[in-house]
Amino acid sequence: MALTKILLTGKNGQVGFELQRSLAVLGEVIAIGRDECDLSSPEAIRELVQRIRPDIIVNPAAHTAVDRAESEVELATLLNATAPQVFAEEAAKLGVLLVHYSTDYVFDGCKSGCYVESDATNPQSVYGKTKLAGEEAIRASGCQHLIFRTSWVFGAHGANFLKTMLRLMQQRDALGVVADQIGAPTSASLIADVTAQIIAQYLHAADQAQFDFGTYHLVASGETSWHGYASLVNDLAILQGYTLKLSRKEIKAIPATDYPVPAPRPANSRLNTQKLQDTFGLVLPDWTMGVQQVMTLLKPS
């Protein structure tokens, strides 16, 4: 039996980096980055898919610089909307599965509870609007697809809030961190591991055409604010022997209005994951576990 051929984009991104590890047990992973294929070129994407003829396409690549997207509308549209559309069209032609990643930014953050997959979308930023356009293009293509919406992604590889906080805590005597935006910090390794488990279920399905395709929320369990997140990073860093210039009490809770940014952030980024957990028989760990794992990996020797 031939090895399952998996085409993976964004190999140098936080999630793409972890997916190279988690997908390796499922088949032959052909991982590409910007050097191998310019995802802002639809022609390059079509040529890539037609040349490789994968059994599964996994696409974590995106324009994820949320603030820069406000001034890079054309590039954000090409990477977040057009590229997924082209991958979806090619997946439909080949009759193969497309796995794609989206974001809490497709919502406006005004709901009081956790968002479910069927809630009305209302993105407030270029990033959110282009990611939603990517979702809609995939659904319209008719290809077999899984769209995983996630939020507050971090990992040992790449740039993220956790690593920024660690650096600032070693440089500054005081920090102001937003306390009125709520979500679930989600590790790239959790996203990658869950993806691999669900793809394994697809590969072993008696009738793949009847698989539970669609859109799912994929975030860690629990919730916190950016301030709560930073406070945990501080506590763990002290336990791990980092030399910090501040302790938890010097991390000031501030409103988002005190930290103006070009792209508006959702005040509520909480995503309900019951559909994913029930459909695929998975239990998602608390967000603090992922933070502890990454902090251990980053621990100074």
C-alpha positions as CSV (number, residue, x, y, z in Angstrom):
1,M,0.0,0.0,0.0
2,A,1.4,3.4,-1.0
3,L,2.3,5.9,1.7
4,T,-0.2,8.7,2.3
5,K,1.2,11.8,0.7
6,I,0.6,14.9,2.8
7,L,1.3,18.4,1.4
8,L,2.1,20.8,4.3
9,T,2.4,24.6,3.8
10,G,3.9,27.1,6.2
11,K,6.6,24.8,7.5
12,N,8.4,27.6,9.3
13,G,5.4,29.0,11.1
14,Q,4.4,28.1,14.6
15,V,1.8,25.5,13.7
16,G,3.5,24.3,10.5
17,F,6.7,23.6,12.4
18,E,4.8,21.3,14.9
19,L,2.8,19.7,12.1
20,Q,6.0,18.4,10.5
21,R,6.5,16.3,13.7
22,S,2.9,15.2,14.3
23,L,2.0,14.3,10.7
24,A,5.3,12.3,10.1
25,V,3.7,9.1,11.6
26,L,0.8,9.3,9.0
27,G,2.8,9.2,5.8
28,E,5.2,11.1,3.6
29,V,5.1,14.8,4.5
30,I,6.1,17.2,1.8
31,A,6.6,20.4,3.8
32,I,7.0,23.7,1.9
33,G,7.8,27.3,3.0
34,R,8.1,30.5,1.1
35,D,11.3,29.4,-0.7
36,E,9.5,26.4,-2.2
37,C,6.3,28.1,-3.2
38,D,5.0,31.7,-3.3
39,L,1.5,31.3,-1.9
40,S,0.6,34.8,-3.1
41,S,0.7,33.3,-6.6
42,P,-2.4,31.2,-7.5
43,E,-0.5,29.8,-10.5
44,A,2.4,28.6,-8.3
45,I,-0.1,26.9,-5.9
46,R,-1.9,25.1,-8.8
47,E,1.5,24.0,-10.3
48,L,2.6,22.7,-6.8
49,V,-0.6,20.7,-6.1
50,Q,-0.7,19.2,-9.7
51,R,3.0,18.2,-9.5
52,I,2.8,16.6,-6.1
53,R,-0.7,15.2,-6.3
54,P,-1.1,14.8,-2.6
55,D,-3.7,12.6,-0.8
56,I,-4.2,15.4,1.9
57,I,-3.4,19.1,1.9
58,V,-2.7,20.7,5.2
59,N,-2.6,24.5,5.1
60,P,-1.6,26.5,8.2
61,A,0.2,29.2,6.1
62,A,-1.4,32.6,6.4
63,H,-0.7,36.3,6.8
64,T,-0.9,36.4,10.6
65,A,0.6,39.8,11.3
66,V,-2.7,41.2,12.4
67,D,-1.7,44.9,12.6
68,R,0.4,44.9,9.4
69,A,-2.6,43.4,7.5
70,E,-4.4,46.7,8.0
71,S,-1.9,48.3,5.6
72,E,-1.2,45.1,3.5
73,V,-4.7,44.4,2.4
74,E,-3.8,43.0,-1.0
75,L,-1.1,40.6,0.4
76,A,-3.4,39.5,3.3
77,T,-6.2,38.8,0.8
78,L,-3.9,36.7,-1.4
79,L,-2.6,34.6,1.4
80,N,-5.7,34.3,3.6
81,A,-8.5,34.2,1.0
82,T,-7.2,33.5,-2.5
83,A,-4.6,30.8,-1.5
84,P,-7.1,28.7,0.5
85,Q,-9.6,29.1,-2.4
86,V,-7.0,27.7,-4.9
87,F,-6.0,24.9,-2.6
88,A,-9.7,24.0,-2.2
89,E,-10.3,24.0,-6.0
90,E,-7.3,21.8,-6.5
91,A,-8.4,19.5,-3.7
92,A,-11.8,19.2,-5.2
93,K,-10.3,18.3,-8.6
94,L,-8.2,15.5,-7.0
95,G,-10.9,14.4,-4.6
96,V,-8.6,14.8,-1.6
97,L,-9.0,16.3,1.9
98,L,-8.0,19.9,2.7
99,V,-7.2,20.8,6.3
100,H,-7.2,24.6,6.9
101,Y,-6.8,26.8,9.9
102,S,-8.9,29.9,10.8
103,T,-9.3,32.2,13.7
104,D,-11.5,33.7,16.5
105,Y,-11.1,37.0,14.6
106,V,-14.0,36.0,12.3
107,F,-16.2,37.0,15.2
108,D,-16.6,40.5,16.6
109,G,-16.0,39.5,20.2
110,C,-19.2,41.0,21.5
111,K,-20.9,37.7,22.6
112,S,-21.1,37.2,26.3
113,G,-20.5,33.4,26.2
114,C,-18.2,31.1,24.2
115,Y,-18.7,31.2,20.4
116,V,-20.0,28.0,18.7
117,E,-19.3,27.2,15.1
118,S,-22.7,28.2,13.9
119,D,-22.7,31.7,15.5
120,A,-22.9,34.7,13.1
121,T,-19.5,36.0,11.9
122,N,-18.7,39.7,12.0
123,P,-14.9,40.3,11.6
124,Q,-13.7,43.7,12.6
125,S,-10.1,43.7,11.1
126,V,-8.6,43.0,7.7
127,Y,-7.0,39.9,9.1
128,G,-10.4,38.6,10.3
129,K,-12.2,39.6,7.1
130,T,-9.6,37.8,4.9
131,K,-9.6,34.7,7.0
132,L,-13.4,34.5,6.8
133,A,-13.2,34.9,3.0
134,G,-10.8,32.0,3.0
135,E,-13.3,29.9,5.0
136,E,-16.2,30.8,2.7
137,A,-14.1,30.0,-0.4
138,I,-13.3,26.5,0.9
139,R,-16.9,25.8,1.7
140,A,-18.0,27.0,-1.8
141,S,-15.5,24.8,-3.6
142,G,-17.3,21.6,-2.6
143,C,-14.0,19.9,-1.5
144,Q,-13.8,17.6,1.4
145,H,-12.5,19.9,4.2
146,L,-11.8,20.4,7.8
147,I,-11.5,24.0,9.0
148,F,-10.1,24.5,12.5
149,R,-10.6,27.9,14.1
150,T,-8.1,28.5,16.8
151,S,-6.8,31.5,18.9
152,W,-4.0,32.9,20.9
153,V,-1.4,30.5,19.4
154,F,2.0,30.1,20.9
155,G,4.9,27.7,20.8
156,A,8.6,27.2,21.4
157,H,9.2,28.0,17.8
158,G,8.5,31.4,16.3
159,A,7.4,34.8,17.7
160,N,4.5,35.0,20.1
161,F,3.1,36.7,23.2
162,L,4.7,34.2,25.7
163,K,8.2,34.7,24.3
164,T,7.7,38.5,24.1
165,M,6.6,38.6,27.8
166,L,9.6,36.5,28.8
167,R,11.9,38.9,27.1
168,L,10.3,42.0,28.5
169,M,10.2,40.6,32.1
170,Q,14.0,40.3,31.9
171,Q,14.4,43.9,30.6
172,R,11.7,46.0,32.3
173,D,10.9,47.0,35.9
174,A,7.1,47.3,35.1
175,L,4.7,46.1,32.5
176,G,1.1,47.0,31.5
177,V,-0.8,44.1,30.1
178,V,-4.4,44.1,28.7
179,A,-6.9,42.6,31.1
180,D,-10.2,43.0,29.4
181,Q,-9.7,40.6,26.5
182,I,-10.5,37.0,27.2
183,G,-9.4,33.8,25.4
184,A,-7.6,30.5,25.6
185,P,-3.9,30.5,24.9
186,T,-3.4,27.4,22.6
187,S,-0.1,25.8,22.0
188,A,0.9,25.0,18.4
189,S,1.8,21.5,19.5
190,L,-1.7,20.9,20.7
191,I,-3.2,22.1,17.4
192,A,-0.7,19.8,15.5
193,D,-1.4,16.8,17.7
194,V,-5.2,17.1,17.5
195,T,-4.9,17.6,13.7
196,A,-2.9,14.4,13.4
197,Q,-5.3,12.5,15.5
198,I,-8.3,13.6,13.4
199,I,-6.5,12.9,10.1
200,A,-5.7,9.4,11.5
201,Q,-9.4,8.9,12.1
202,Y,-10.1,10.0,8.5
203,L,-7.5,7.6,7.1
204,H,-8.9,4.7,9.0
205,A,-12.6,5.5,8.3
206,A,-14.5,2.7,6.6
207,D,-16.1,5.3,4.3
208,Q,-14.1,8.5,4.0
209,A,-16.8,10.2,2.0
210,Q,-19.1,10.0,5.1
211,F,-16.5,11.5,7.4
212,D,-17.6,14.4,9.6
213,F,-16.1,17.2,7.5
214,G,-16.8,20.9,8.3
215,T,-15.7,23.7,10.6
216,Y,-14.6,23.0,14.2
217,H,-13.3,25.2,17.1
218,L,-9.9,24.0,18.3
219,V,-8.5,25.7,21.4
220,A,-7.2,24.6,24.8
221,S,-9.7,24.4,27.6
222,G,-10.2,27.1,30.2
223,E,-9.9,30.8,29.7
224,T,-7.8,33.8,30.9
225,S,-6.9,37.4,30.0
226,W,-3.7,38.6,28.5
227,H,-2.8,39.8,32.0
228,G,-3.6,36.4,33.6
229,Y,-1.5,34.8,30.9
230,A,1.5,37.1,31.5
231,S,1.1,36.5,35.3
232,L,1.4,32.7,34.8
233,V,4.5,33.2,32.6
234,N,6.0,35.3,35.3
235,D,5.3,32.7,38.0
236,L,6.7,29.9,35.9
237,A,9.8,31.9,34.9
238,I,10.6,32.6,38.5
239,L,10.2,28.8,39.4
240,Q,12.5,28.0,36.4
241,G,15.3,30.2,37.6
242,Y,15.0,33.1,35.1
243,T,16.5,36.4,36.3
244,L,13.6,38.7,36.0
245,K,13.4,42.5,36.7
246,L,9.8,42.3,38.0
247,S,7.4,40.0,39.9
248,R,3.7,39.5,39.4
249,K,2.8,42.6,41.3
250,E,4.7,44.8,38.8
251,I,2.5,43.5,36.0
252,K,-0.2,46.1,35.8
253,A,-3.7,45.2,34.5
254,I,-4.7,47.7,31.8
255,P,-7.8,48.2,29.6
256,A,-7.3,47.6,25.8
257,T,-8.0,51.3,25.3
258,D,-4.6,52.0,27.0
259,Y,-2.8,49.9,24.4
260,P,-4.0,51.2,21.0
261,V,-3.2,49.0,18.0
262,P,-4.1,49.4,14.2
263,A,-6.3,46.3,14.2
264,P,-9.1,45.9,16.7
265,R,-9.0,42.7,18.8
266,P,-12.1,40.8,19.9
267,A,-12.8,41.4,23.6
268,N,-14.2,37.8,23.8
269,S,-12.1,35.2,21.9
270,R,-13.6,32.2,23.7
271,L,-14.4,29.3,21.4
272,N,-16.6,26.4,22.4
273,T,-14.9,23.1,21.5
274,Q,-17.7,20.7,22.4
275,K,-18.4,19.8,18.8
276,L,-14.8,18.8,18.1
277,Q,-14.5,16.9,21.4
278,D,-17.8,15.0,20.9
279,T,-17.3,14.3,17.1
280,F,-13.8,12.9,17.4
281,G,-13.7,11.6,21.0
282,L,-11.0,14.0,22.2
283,V,-10.4,15.8,25.5
284,L,-8.6,19.1,25.2
285,P,-6.3,20.0,28.1
286,D,-6.3,23.2,30.1
287,W,-4.4,26.1,28.5
288,T,-2.0,26.3,31.5
289,M,-0.5,22.8,30.5
290,G,0.6,24.1,27.2
291,V,2.2,27.1,28.7
292,Q,4.1,24.9,31.2
293,Q,5.3,22.6,28.4
294,V,6.6,25.5,26.3
295,M,8.2,27.2,29.3
296,T,10.0,23.9,30.0
297,L,11.3,23.7,26.4
298,L,12.5,27.3,26.6
299,K,14.1,26.9,30.1
300,P,17.7,28.2,30.2
301,S,20.2,25.5,30.6
